[in-house]
């Protein structure tokens, strides 16, 4: 098996399979329908729509492993006039009650209102987690389906639709380039590598979306090979950019008008909300460690490429396993 074939197999293997996706869709559709009915019958709040969000909606989700949970995120949009910020706890509690009514047989620990969403846990079958986050409509961002969503540090303006389109538009652009590399699948590879880092270095999915987009934008699009595309992401983090200057996108606002935080070690501005730095949690030590990890991955990938050129395929596979773990060999051999 060639390295390209390994990557083709690996990118498919780390994606949830069709049966898993189908079962998740069935569970989500059941929850959505019943939530609409219960909330509208109750009348305490007005639920307008429920939209799929997060990695599942962006087609960048990973299979469940010890490092990766299998989550589906939903944004439940409520009319803004009827919901104030100080009603967050009430709204989350209300959502929790409705979901408990839909699943009366589930244990109390399986349905919990957290700070940002209500989490519904299925411990059998595909072991799915569904997070339902309330979103209060607000058109301040002038994007489709904009609104306020609760986060650990308070309410934040966002748009489920715009975040989904950020990835889908780049995936569509990559489909016009000859070769196997698609943007959303490349994000999966970056997330897989990222999730293998130490717990204090792992960055959230939104950071992986944004840093992959910035890296690919810097070279004018994906390359025609998996090996070179992922290597370019590592090179961008470790050498070209080094996470030292602000990363800002122009999809939904003028980047020239953005006031970037001056005290944050790393600045990667949310593509939808120009006041939200998705890398705000990173310290200077974190930045240096993340860049160092990317440098190791880049050096390893470069050496693997030279071995591949010399037709030393198994040795090259060994090196790619240093980047992605033994799963790079084990999962690809299962699908061979």
C-alpha positions in Angstrom: 0.0 0.0 0.0 1.4 3.4 -1.0 1.5 6.3 1.4 -1.2 8.1 -0.6 -3.4 5.0 -0.3 -2.7 5.0 3.5 -3.8 8.6 3.8 -6.9 7.9 1.7 -7.8 5.1 4.0 -6.9 6.9 7.2 -9.0 10.0 6.4 -11.9 7.7 5.8 -11.2 5.6 8.9 -11.2 8.5 11.3 -14.5 9.7 10.0 -17.6 8.2 11.8 -19.0 5.5 9.6 -22.3 5.8 7.7 -24.2 3.6 10.2 -23.0 5.8 13.1 -23.9 9.0 11.3 -27.3 7.5 10.4 -28.1 6.5 14.0 -26.9 9.9 15.3 -29.2 11.6 12.7 -32.1 9.4 13.9 -31.6 10.3 17.5 -31.2 14.0 16.7 -34.3 14.1 14.6 -36.3 12.4 17.4 -35.1 14.9 19.9 -35.7 17.9 17.6 -39.3 17.0 16.8 -40.2 16.4 20.4 -38.5 19.5 21.7 -40.4 21.6 19.2 -43.7 20.1 20.3 -43.1 20.3 24.0 -41.7 23.8 24.0 -44.5 25.2 21.8 -47.1 23.4 24.0 -45.6 24.8 27.2 -45.5 28.4 26.0 -42.9 29.7 28.4 -40.5 30.4 25.6 -40.8 30.6 21.8 -38.5 28.1 20.0 -38.0 29.2 16.4 -35.7 26.5 15.0 -33.0 24.0 15.9 -29.9 24.0 13.8 -27.0 21.4 13.6 -23.8 22.9 14.7 -20.2 21.9 15.5 -18.0 19.3 13.9 -20.8 17.1 12.9 -22.5 19.8 10.9 -19.1 20.9 9.4 -18.3 17.3 8.4 -15.1 17.4 10.4 -16.1 15.1 13.3 -13.8 12.2 14.4 -14.6 8.6 15.4 -15.0 8.0 19.1 -11.7 7.1 20.9 -10.2 7.7 24.3 -9.1 11.1 22.9 -12.2 12.0 20.9 -15.8 12.1 22.2 -18.6 11.5 19.7 -20.7 14.7 20.1 -23.5 16.3 18.2 -24.1 20.0 18.8 -27.5 21.6 18.4 -28.3 25.3 18.5 -31.9 25.9 19.8 -32.9 29.4 18.6 -35.3 31.4 20.8 -37.0 34.7 20.2 -34.8 37.5 21.6 -37.6 39.7 22.9 -38.7 37.0 25.4 -35.3 36.0 26.8 -33.0 38.2 28.8 -29.4 37.4 29.7 -30.3 37.0 33.4 -32.7 34.3 32.4 -30.0 32.0 31.2 -30.2 29.6 34.2 -34.0 29.5 33.8 -33.7 28.8 30.1 -31.1 26.0 30.6 -33.2 24.5 33.4 -36.3 24.7 31.1 -34.5 22.9 28.3 -33.3 20.2 30.8 -36.9 19.7 32.0 -38.2 19.3 28.4 -35.4 16.8 27.5 -36.1 14.8 30.6 -39.8 14.6 29.6 -38.7 13.2 26.2 -36.5 10.6 27.8 -38.2 9.6 31.2 -36.4 6.3 31.3 -32.9 7.9 31.4 -30.8 8.2 34.6 -30.6 11.7 36.1 -26.8 11.8 35.3 -27.5 11.3 31.6 -29.3 14.7 31.2 -27.5 17.7 32.8 -27.8 21.4 32.4 -24.2 22.8 32.2 -23.0 26.3 31.8 -23.2 26.4 28.0 -25.7 23.7 27.1 -27.8 20.8 28.2 -26.0 17.5 27.6 -27.9 14.3 26.8 -25.7 11.2 27.1 -26.4 7.8 25.4 -24.2 5.2 27.1 -25.0 2.3 24.8 -25.0 1.8 21.0 -22.9 4.5 19.4 -22.4 6.2 22.8 -23.5 9.6 21.5 -23.5 12.9 23.4 -26.0 15.6 22.3 -25.4 19.1 23.5 -28.3 21.5 23.1 -27.3 25.1 23.4 -29.9 27.9 23.7 -29.3 30.8 21.2 -31.1 34.1 21.5 -31.7 35.7 18.1 -29.9 38.9 17.5 -28.9 40.4 14.1 -26.1 42.6 15.4 -23.5 40.6 13.4 -25.5 41.0 10.2 -25.1 37.3 9.3 -27.7 34.6 8.8 -28.9 33.1 12.1 -26.9 35.3 14.4 -27.5 35.3 18.1 -26.3 35.1 21.6 -25.0 31.7 22.9 -23.9 31.0 26.5 -20.2 30.2 27.0 -18.1 29.7 30.1 -17.2 33.4 30.2 -20.7 34.7 29.5 -22.9 35.3 26.5 -21.3 35.6 23.1 -22.5 36.6 19.7 -22.2 33.9 17.0 -23.9 32.2 14.1 -24.2 28.5 13.6 -24.8 28.9 9.9 -21.8 31.2 9.3 -19.5 28.9 11.1 -20.7 25.9 9.1 -20.3 28.0 5.9 -16.8 28.9 6.8 -15.8 25.3 6.5 -18.1 24.3 3.7 -17.1 27.1 1.4 -13.4 26.1 1.8 -14.3 22.4 1.3 -16.0 23.4 -2.0 -13.0 25.4 -3.1 -10.7 22.4 -2.4 -13.0 20.2 -4.5 -12.0 22.2 -7.5 -8.3 21.3 -7.1 -7.1 18.1 -8.7 -6.2 15.5 -6.1 -7.7 13.8 -3.1 -7.4 16.6 -0.5 -10.6 18.2 0.7 -10.5 21.0 3.3 -12.9 19.4 5.8 -10.9 16.1 5.7 -7.7 18.0 6.2 -9.2 19.6 9.3 -9.9 16.1 10.6 -6.2 15.3 10.2 -5.2 18.4 12.1 -7.8 17.7 14.8 -6.5 14.1 15.2 -2.9 15.4 15.6 -4.1 18.1 17.9 -6.0 15.7 20.1 -2.9 13.6 20.7 -1.1 16.5 22.3 -0.9 16.9 26.1 -4.2 17.9 27.7 -3.0 21.4 28.5 -2.0 21.9 24.9 -5.0 20.5 23.0 -7.0 23.3 21.4 -10.7 23.2 20.6 -12.1 22.3 17.2 -12.8 25.9 16.2 -9.1 26.7 16.6 -8.2 23.7 14.3 -10.8 25.0 11.7 -9.3 28.4 11.8 -5.6 27.5 11.8 -6.0 25.1 9.0 -7.9 27.7 7.0 -5.1 30.3 7.6 -2.4 27.8 6.7 -4.1 26.8 3.4 -4.9 30.4 2.6 -1.2 31.3 3.0 -0.3 28.9 0.1 -3.3 29.6 -2.1 -5.2 26.4 -1.5 -4.8 22.7 -0.7 -2.0 20.8 -2.5 -2.6 17.7 -4.6 -1.4 15.3 -1.9 -2.3 14.6 1.7 1.3 14.5 2.7 2.2 18.0 1.5 -1.1 19.6 2.6 -0.7 18.4 6.2 2.9 19.3 6.2 2.1 22.8 5.1 -0.2 23.2 8.1 2.6 22.1 10.4 5.0 24.5 8.6 2.6 27.4 8.9 2.3 26.9 12.7 6.0 26.1 13.3 7.8 28.4 10.8 5.7 30.7 8.6 3.5 32.2 11.2 4.6 30.8 14.6 1.3 32.1 16.1 3.0 35.5 16.8 0.8 37.9 14.7 -3.0 38.1 14.7 -5.0 35.8 12.4 -8.1 37.5 11.1 -10.5 36.5 8.3 -12.6 38.6 5.9 -15.5 36.3 5.4 -18.1 38.2 7.5 -16.4 41.5 8.4 -13.6 43.8 7.3 -10.4 42.6 9.0 -9.0 46.1 8.8 -11.6 47.3 11.3 -10.9 44.6 13.9 -9.4 45.7 17.2 -7.3 42.7 18.2 -6.6 42.0 21.9 -3.2 43.5 22.8 -2.5 41.3 25.9 -3.3 37.8 24.5 -0.3 35.5 23.7 -2.0 34.1 20.6 -4.7 35.9 18.5 -7.0 33.9 16.2 -10.1 36.0 15.7 -13.4 34.2 15.4 -14.4 34.3 11.7 -18.0 35.3 12.8 -17.5 37.5 15.8 -14.6 40.1 15.5 -14.5 40.5 19.3 -13.9 36.8 20.1 -10.3 35.5 20.2 -10.7 31.7 19.9 -7.1 31.3 21.2 -7.5 33.6 24.2 -6.8 30.7 26.6 -3.2 30.1 25.3 -0.4 31.5 27.4 3.0 32.4 26.0 4.4 29.0 27.3 1.5 27.2 25.6 2.2 29.0 22.3 5.9 28.0 22.4 5.0 24.4 23.2 2.4 24.2 20.5 4.8 25.7 17.9 7.5 23.2 19.1 5.0 20.3 18.7 4.2 21.5 15.2 7.9 21.7 14.4 8.5 18.1 15.5 5.5 17.0 13.3 6.8 19.0 10.4 10.3 17.5 10.7 8.9 14.0 11.0 6.6 14.5 8.0 9.5 15.9 5.9 11.7 12.9 6.8 8.8 10.5 6.0 8.5 12.1 2.6 12.1 11.6 1.8 11.8 7.9 2.8 8.7 7.6 0.6 10.6 9.0 -2.4 13.3 6.4 -1.7 10.6 3.7 -1.7 11.2 2.9 2.0 7.5 2.8 2.6 7.3 0.9 5.9 9.9 3.2 7.4 7.8 6.2 6.2 4.7 4.6 7.8 6.6 4.3 11.1 7.3 8.1 11.0 3.7 9.0 10.1 2.7 6.9 13.2 4.8 9.2 15.2 2.6 12.1 14.0 -0.8 10.4 14.1 -0.2 7.5 16.4 -0.4 3.7 15.7 -3.9 4.3 14.4 -2.3 5.4 11.1 -1.1 1.9 10.6 -3.9 -0.1 12.4 -6.9 1.7 10.9 -5.5 1.7 7.4 -4.7 -2.0 7.5 -8.2 -2.8 8.6 -9.6 -1.1 5.6 -7.1 -2.4 3.1 
